[in-house]
Amino acid sequence: MTTRRPLNGADSLQTRYLLNKTAIDKDIPFFHGAVYGLEGRAMTIIPGKTACLRCMYHGPVPEEKFPVIGVTPAVIGSIQAAEVIKYIVGIGELLTNRLLMYDGLRLKFTEFKVKKNPNCEHCGRLTGKE
């Protein structure tokens, strides 16, 4: 097991894509988290085994400004930390091929299944990474 584990706290989709691609190219697990106001998302990406960030989002990268409300990064950051600990220790079920969404306005968590895209420009067979 590698000792490098990127934990994403980037504030733009462009930067997240760069971290996603770099983690895949270097075969390093990637613990993704994103926040916007009182909403947040978390997902764990294992190169060569799971869907990646680019498998979910297609098309051009929009220019964005991310308003952040302090409690949301705390929630998502805690989830990311738990994912890293579970990965290092080898316990539990990781958020692989699943995107966990946090809605702070309604205080609800929703989980979505994510499928690996075989034609993904970051991790698909056309890149030679699958």
N, CA, C and O of each residue as an XYZ file, in Angstrom:
520
protein
N       0.855     -1.174      0.000
C       0.000      0.000      0.000
C       0.904      1.241      0.000
O       1.881      1.317      0.744
N       0.559      2.181     -0.830
C       1.319      3.414     -0.923
C       1.129      4.274      0.328
O       0.097      4.186      0.994
N       2.115      5.097      0.643
C       1.985      5.976      1.809
C       1.447      7.337      1.413
O       1.167      8.167      2.278
N       1.297      7.581      0.111
C       0.762      8.861     -0.363
C      -0.748      8.742     -0.510
O      -1.236      7.806     -1.144
N      -1.493      9.680      0.067
C      -2.952      9.644      0.013
C      -3.480     11.055     -0.149
O      -3.653     11.754      0.850
N      -3.747     11.504     -1.382
C      -4.269     12.857     -1.548
C      -5.645     13.013     -0.920
O      -6.555     12.218     -1.156
N      -5.767     14.040     -0.130
C      -7.036     14.413      0.470
C      -7.414     15.750     -0.135
O      -6.731     16.750      0.084
N      -8.509     15.773     -0.903
C      -8.872     16.945     -1.674
C      -9.606     17.970     -0.828
O     -10.639     17.670     -0.229
N      -9.071     19.169     -0.784
C      -9.754     20.289     -0.154
C      -9.758     21.480     -1.104
O      -9.864     22.627     -0.670
N      -9.643     21.204     -2.402
C      -9.538     22.257     -3.415
C     -10.840     23.033     -3.538
O     -11.922     22.514     -3.262
N     -10.712     24.288     -3.959
C     -11.892     25.147     -4.025
C     -12.416     25.390     -5.436
O     -13.243     26.280     -5.635
N     -11.952     24.620     -6.420
C     -12.489     24.781     -7.770
C     -12.530     23.426     -8.472
O     -11.712     22.548     -8.200
N     -13.486     23.273     -9.369
C     -13.617     22.025    -10.109
C     -12.387     21.779    -10.972
O     -11.960     20.634    -11.121
N     -11.817     22.827    -11.538
C     -10.599     22.687    -12.347
C      -9.475     22.052    -11.532
O      -8.798     21.142    -12.010
N      -9.278     22.526    -10.316
C      -8.227     21.996     -9.451
C      -8.555     20.569     -9.043
O      -7.659     19.729     -8.969
N      -9.815     20.284     -8.777
C     -10.213     18.917     -8.425
C      -9.915     17.951     -9.563
O      -9.426     16.844     -9.334
N     -10.213     18.374    -10.794
C      -9.897     17.531    -11.952
C      -8.395     17.277    -12.046
O      -7.974     16.157    -12.335
N      -7.600     18.287    -11.808
C      -6.146     18.138    -11.853
C      -5.674     17.140    -10.795
O      -4.840     16.281    -11.081
N      -6.201     17.248     -9.583
C      -5.838     16.313     -8.517
C      -6.308     14.895     -8.866
O      -5.583     13.926     -8.643
N      -7.512     14.780     -9.407
C      -8.055     13.492     -9.819
C      -7.135     12.831    -10.848
O      -6.761     11.669    -10.692
N      -6.774     13.564    -11.890
C      -5.916     13.035    -12.963
C      -4.537     12.656    -12.432
O      -3.999     11.606    -12.784
N      -3.971     13.508    -11.587
C      -2.646     13.234    -11.014
C      -2.675     11.977    -10.147
O      -1.768     11.149    -10.220
N      -3.720     11.836     -9.325
C      -3.838     10.640     -8.482
C      -3.933      9.383     -9.342
O      -3.317      8.366     -9.026
N      -4.699      9.451    -10.420
C      -4.831      8.300    -11.313
C      -3.500      8.000    -11.991
O      -3.076      6.845    -12.042
N      -2.839      9.030    -12.509
C      -1.552      8.838    -13.190
C      -0.496      8.259    -12.262
O       0.350      7.478    -12.699
N      -0.533      8.631    -10.993
C       0.469      8.168    -10.025
C      -0.006      6.960     -9.217
O       0.704      6.473     -8.337
N      -1.229      6.477     -9.530
C      -1.806      5.313     -8.854
C      -1.891      5.526     -7.335
O      -1.466      4.684     -6.544
N      -2.454      6.679     -6.961
C      -2.594      7.065     -5.554
C      -4.082      7.209     -5.232
O      -4.798      7.878     -5.978
N      -4.566      6.608     -4.154
C      -5.971      6.817     -3.768
C      -6.263      8.306     -3.585
O      -5.408      9.072     -3.142
N      -7.480      8.694     -3.934
C      -7.877     10.106     -3.916
C      -9.160     10.234     -3.107
O     -10.172      9.617     -3.442
N      -9.123     11.024     -2.053
C     -10.264     11.210     -1.162
C     -10.874     12.578     -1.453
O     -10.408     13.607     -0.963
N     -11.917     12.558     -2.256
C     -12.528     13.780     -2.774
C     -13.570     14.341     -1.819
O     -14.348     13.599     -1.218
N     -13.573     15.654     -1.692
C     -14.605     16.359     -0.945
C     -14.831     17.713     -1.584
O     -13.893     18.329     -2.090
N     -16.064     18.177     -1.565
C     -16.393     19.482     -2.140
C     -17.518     20.094     -1.319
O     -18.378     19.388     -0.793
N     -17.496     21.420     -1.218
C     -18.564     22.116     -0.497
C     -19.037     23.320     -1.291
O     -18.288     23.918     -2.063
N     -20.296     23.657     -1.079
C     -20.900     24.846     -1.667
C     -22.001     25.271     -0.709
O     -23.037     24.612     -0.615
N     -21.779     26.371      0.000
C     -22.766     26.824      0.971
C     -23.009     25.759      2.026
O     -22.079     25.348      2.720
N     -24.245     25.310      2.152
C     -24.595     24.264      3.115
C     -24.742     22.895      2.456
O     -25.410     22.012      2.994
N     -24.115     22.719      1.285
C     -24.122     21.431      0.606
C     -22.698     20.913      0.479
O     -21.754     21.690      0.333
N     -22.551     19.601      0.533
C     -21.228     19.014      0.396
C     -21.302     17.640     -0.232
O     -22.363     17.018     -0.287
N     -20.143     17.171     -0.711
C     -20.036     15.868     -1.367
C     -18.738     15.214     -0.960
O     -17.744     15.884     -0.683
N     -18.762     13.889     -0.928
C     -17.546     13.134     -0.631
C     -17.561     11.832     -1.416
O     -18.615     11.246     -1.661
N     -16.355     11.389     -1.809
C     -16.210     10.164     -2.592
C     -14.761      9.712     -2.499
O     -13.853     10.540     -2.426
N     -14.540      8.399     -2.501
C     -13.192      7.853     -2.488
C     -12.913      7.204     -3.837
O     -13.725      6.433     -4.349
N     -11.756      7.525     -4.403
C     -11.373      7.040     -5.727
C     -10.113      6.190     -5.594
O      -9.089      6.656     -5.094
N     -10.200      4.946     -6.044
C      -9.047      4.047     -6.050
C      -8.689      3.809     -7.517
O      -9.423      3.116     -8.221
N      -7.568      4.373     -7.991
C      -7.207      4.251     -9.409
C      -7.180      2.800     -9.889
O      -6.661      1.908     -9.218
N      -7.757      2.597    -11.073
C      -7.789      1.278    -11.679
C      -8.902      0.383    -11.164
O      -9.146     -0.686    -11.725
N      -9.584      0.807    -10.099
C     -10.629     -0.028     -9.507
C     -11.992      0.641     -9.474
O     -13.013     -0.037     -9.595
N     -12.029      1.962     -9.312
C     -13.311      2.635     -9.112
C     -13.513      3.762    -10.121
O     -12.593      4.170    -10.831
N     -14.728      4.236    -10.154
C     -15.021      5.432    -10.944
C     -14.219      6.597    -10.368
O     -13.898      6.626     -9.180
N     -13.907      7.547    -11.234
C     -13.173      8.725    -10.778
C     -14.073      9.959    -10.871
O     -15.224      9.872    -11.297
N     -13.544     11.073    -10.476
C     -14.301     12.325    -10.485
C     -14.751     12.691    -11.895
O     -15.867     13.175    -12.083
N     -13.901     12.466    -12.877
C     -14.234     12.829    -14.258
C     -15.274     11.879    -14.851
O     -15.963     12.247    -15.803
N     -15.401     10.670    -14.310
C     -16.453      9.750    -14.763
C     -17.837     10.358    -14.499
O     -18.786     10.090    -15.235
N     -17.944     11.170    -13.455
C     -19.230     11.753    -13.073
C     -19.546     13.034    -13.814
O     -20.695     13.270    -14.187
N     -18.543     13.860    -14.031
C     -18.770     15.175    -14.608
C     -18.160     15.245    -15.997
O     -16.968     14.990    -16.169
N     -18.967     15.588    -16.980
C     -18.525     15.648    -18.367
C     -18.625     17.081    -18.878
O     -19.315     17.916    -18.293
N     -17.945     17.345    -19.947
C     -18.063     18.650    -20.578
C     -17.058     19.643    -20.040
O     -16.182     19.293    -19.249
N     -17.190     20.888    -20.474
C     -16.239     21.915    -20.063
C     -16.373     22.236    -18.579
O     -17.415     22.018    -17.961
N     -15.295     22.755    -18.037
C     -15.271     23.142    -16.629
C     -15.824     24.557    -16.499
O     -15.267     25.499    -17.063
N     -16.923     24.708    -15.753
C     -17.477     26.060    -15.600
C     -16.636     26.906    -14.664
O     -15.986     26.386    -13.757
N     -16.651     28.205    -14.887
C     -16.004     29.104    -13.928
C     -16.932     29.218    -12.743
O     -18.136     29.417    -12.903
N     -16.374     29.092    -11.548
C     -17.201     29.055    -10.360
C     -16.619     29.901     -9.250
O     -15.415     30.149     -9.196
N     -17.489     30.334     -8.375
C     -17.102     30.920     -7.103
C     -17.801     30.085     -6.056
O     -19.005     29.850     -6.148
N     -17.066     29.640     -5.072
C     -17.612     28.749     -4.072
C     -17.850     29.476     -2.756
O     -16.902     29.731     -2.013
N     -19.106     29.814     -2.454
C     -19.363     30.345     -1.121
C     -19.287     29.188     -0.121
O     -19.815     28.105     -0.375
N     -18.648     29.419      0.980
C     -18.463     28.374      1.973
C     -19.026     28.836      3.303
O     -18.763     29.952      3.750
N     -19.805     27.965      3.929
C     -20.300     28.207      5.273
C     -19.582     27.216      6.176
O     -19.650     26.008      5.946
N     -18.903     27.706      7.191
C     -17.960     26.950      8.012
C     -18.343     25.559      8.447
O     -17.475     24.688      8.516
N     -19.604     25.307      8.745
C     -19.962     23.974      9.229
C     -19.885     22.924      8.128
O     -19.625     21.755      8.416
N     -20.102     23.307      6.890
C     -20.094     22.330      5.798
C     -18.709     21.717      5.588
O     -18.612     20.495      5.471
N     -17.633     22.509      5.535
C     -16.314     21.876      5.420
C     -15.993     20.970      6.613
O     -15.279     19.977      6.467
N     -16.519     21.312      7.787
C     -16.290     20.457      8.959
C     -16.944     19.091      8.774
O     -16.343     18.066      9.098
N     -18.167     19.072      8.256
C     -18.880     17.805      8.018
C     -18.153     16.994      6.959
O     -17.844     15.822      7.178
N     -17.877     17.603      5.813
C     -17.240     16.884      4.704
C     -15.810     16.487      5.067
O     -15.375     15.381      4.745
N     -15.086     17.369      5.725
C     -13.719     17.050      6.154
C     -13.679     15.869      7.112
O     -12.763     15.049      7.049
N     -14.661     15.776      7.995
C     -14.733     14.645      8.922
C     -14.988     13.340      8.172
O     -14.427     12.297      8.508
N     -15.837     13.415      7.158
C     -16.115     12.222      6.338
C     -14.850     11.809      5.590
O     -14.522     10.624      5.532
N     -14.143     12.774      5.023
C     -12.897     12.462      4.318
C     -11.875     11.853      5.278
O     -11.209     10.878      4.931
N     -11.748     12.410      6.463
C     -10.803     11.874      7.444
C     -11.159     10.434      7.807
O     -10.274      9.587      7.933
N     -12.450     10.157      7.974
C     -12.878      8.793      8.276
C     -12.517      7.845      7.133
O     -12.104      6.710      7.371
N     -12.673      8.311      5.895
C     -12.328      7.491      4.727
C     -10.832      7.168      4.713
O     -10.446      6.027      4.455
N      -9.998      8.158      4.987
C      -8.549      7.943      5.009
C      -8.184      6.940      6.102
O      -7.381      6.035      5.872
N      -8.766      7.096      7.281
C      -8.477      6.173      8.384
C      -8.905      4.751      8.022
O      -8.155      3.801      8.250
N     -10.108      4.601      7.458
C     -10.582      3.273      7.061
C      -9.657      2.658      6.011
O      -9.371      1.461      6.053
N      -9.192      3.483      5.071
C      -8.290      2.982      4.026
C      -6.963      2.527      4.628
O      -6.484      1.435      4.322
N      -6.372      3.355      5.479
C      -5.066      3.027      6.076
C      -5.157      1.771      6.937
O      -4.294      0.896      6.864
N      -6.200      1.688      7.747
C      -6.351      0.567      8.676
C      -6.910     -0.673      7.979
O      -6.723     -1.793      8.456
N      -7.599     -0.475      6.848
C      -8.154     -1.598      6.101
C      -9.456     -2.117      6.696
O      -9.703     -3.323      6.706
N     -10.284     -1.207      7.191
C     -11.558     -1.616      7.798
C     -12.723     -0.909      7.117
O     -12.543      0.097      6.431
N     -13.904     -1.445      7.315
C     -15.123     -0.784      6.870
C     -15.309     -0.784      5.368
O     -14.559     -1.415      4.624
N     -16.329     -0.057      4.946
C     -16.672      0.058      3.529
C     -16.386      1.488      3.075
O     -16.958      2.438      3.610
N     -15.516      1.639      2.105
C     -15.157      2.960      1.593
C     -16.261      3.516      0.694
O     -17.109      2.770      0.204
N     -16.240      4.815      0.487
C     -17.182      5.490     -0.415
C     -16.703      5.366     -1.861
O     -16.583      6.365     -2.570
N     -16.435      4.148     -2.287
C     -16.006      3.906     -3.660
C     -17.224      3.627     -4.526
O     -18.159      2.940     -4.113
N     -17.193      4.171     -5.726
C     -18.310      4.057     -6.668
C     -19.614      4.567     -6.065
O     -20.705      4.161     -6.467
N     -19.479      5.463     -5.093
C     -20.632      6.092     -4.446
C     -20.273      7.546     -4.143
O     -19.161      7.851     -3.712
N     -21.224      8.419     -4.374
C     -21.057      9.832     -4.037
C     -22.016     10.136     -2.897
O     -23.227      9.957     -3.031
N     -21.474     10.593     -1.782
C     -22.292     10.952     -0.628
C     -22.549     12.450     -0.680
O     -21.614     13.250     -0.716
N     -23.819     12.820     -0.682
C     -24.217     14.233     -0.737
C     -24.768     14.634      0.632
O     -25.564     13.910      1.230
N     -24.338     15.784      1.111
C     -24.803     16.336      2.378
C     -25.611     17.594      2.098
O     -25.133     18.504      1.420
N     -26.825     17.649      2.614
C     -27.684     18.816      2.487
C     -27.890     19.384      3.885
O     -28.705     18.883      4.660
N     -27.140     20.439      4.195
C     -27.209     21.044      5.517
C     -28.497     21.804      5.772
O     -28.877     21.998      6.927
N     -29.181     22.240      4.717
C     -30.447     22.945      4.901
C     -31.524     22.010      5.442
O     -32.340     22.405      6.275
N     -31.521     20.774      4.965
C     -32.517     19.787      5.416
C     -31.911     18.761      6.361
O     -32.605     17.882      6.872
N     -30.605     18.884      6.588
C     -29.846     17.930      7.389
C     -30.112     16.490      6.944
O     -30.543     15.636      7.718
N     -29.829     16.263      5.643
C     -30.010     14.949      5.045
C     -28.753     14.546      4.298
O     -28.042     15.379      3.736
N     -28.502     13.253      4.307
C     -27.451     12.658      3.498
C     -28.119     11.804      2.433
O     -29.074     11.081      2.720
N     -27.621     11.884      1.204
C     -28.113     11.072      0.106
C     -26.914     10.433     -0.569
O     -25.870     11.065     -0.733
N     -27.067      9.195     -0.952
C     -25.977      8.489     -1.610
C     -26.377      8.119     -3.031
O     -27.483      7.635     -3.271
N     -25.457      8.354     -3.978
C     -25.671      8.021     -5.376
C     -24.607      7.026     -5.819
O     -23.433      7.178     -5.481
N     -25.013      6.008     -6.573
C     -24.045      5.082     -7.156
C     -23.402      5.767     -8.356
O     -24.064      6.485     -9.106
N     -22.122      5.538     -8.524
C     -21.370      6.108     -9.636
C     -20.749      4.951    -10.411
O     -20.103      4.080     -9.826
N     -20.944      4.944    -11.713
C     -20.383      3.895    -12.553
C     -19.112      4.391    -13.232
O     -19.021      5.534    -13.682
N     -18.153      3.504    -13.286
C     -16.908      3.809    -13.999
C     -17.226      3.935    -15.487
O     -17.868      3.060    -16.067
N     -16.780      5.010    -16.090
C     -16.991      5.252    -17.511
C     -15.800      4.672    -18.276
O     -14.683      5.168    -18.132
N     -16.017      3.626    -19.091
C     -14.890      3.025    -19.802
C     -14.214      3.986    -20.782
O     -13.078      3.748    -21.193
N     -14.895      5.061    -21.157
C     -14.321      6.050    -22.063
C     -13.895      7.326    -21.355
O     -13.659      8.347    -22.002
N     -13.796      7.276    -20.038
C     -13.403      8.454    -19.260
C     -12.021      8.930    -19.699
O     -11.100      8.130    -19.865
N     -11.888     10.248    -19.886
C     -10.603     10.796    -20.334
C      -9.524     10.743    -19.253
O      -8.348     10.949    -19.555
N      -9.896     10.474    -18.008
C      -8.898     10.373    -16.942
C      -8.550      8.921    -16.594
O      -7.379      8.601    -16.391
N      -9.547      8.051    -16.523
C      -9.281      6.690    -16.030
C      -9.739      5.585    -16.974
O      -9.526      4.410    -16.673
N     -10.355      5.911    -18.093
C     -10.918      4.902    -18.992
C      -9.884      4.178    -19.817
O      -8.698      4.504    -19.795
N     -10.369      3.171    -20.558
C      -9.464      2.325    -21.354
C      -8.732      3.103    -22.439
O      -7.648      2.702    -22.862
N      -9.315      4.218    -22.895
C      -8.646      5.008    -23.932
C      -7.402      5.695    -23.408
O      -6.557      6.130    -24.190
N      -7.277      5.800    -22.073
C      -6.095      6.428    -21.495
C      -5.035      5.385    -21.166
O      -3.908      5.723    -20.803
N      -5.407      4.110    -21.297
C      -4.479      3.035    -20.953
C      -4.428      2.773    -19.463
O      -3.552      2.039    -19.004
N      -5.346      3.353    -18.685
C      -5.326      3.187    -17.236
C      -6.255      2.085    -16.754
O      -6.212      1.722    -15.579
N      -7.084      1.550    -17.620
C      -8.036      0.528    -17.175
C      -7.510     -0.841    -17.465
O      -8.172     -1.833    -17.162
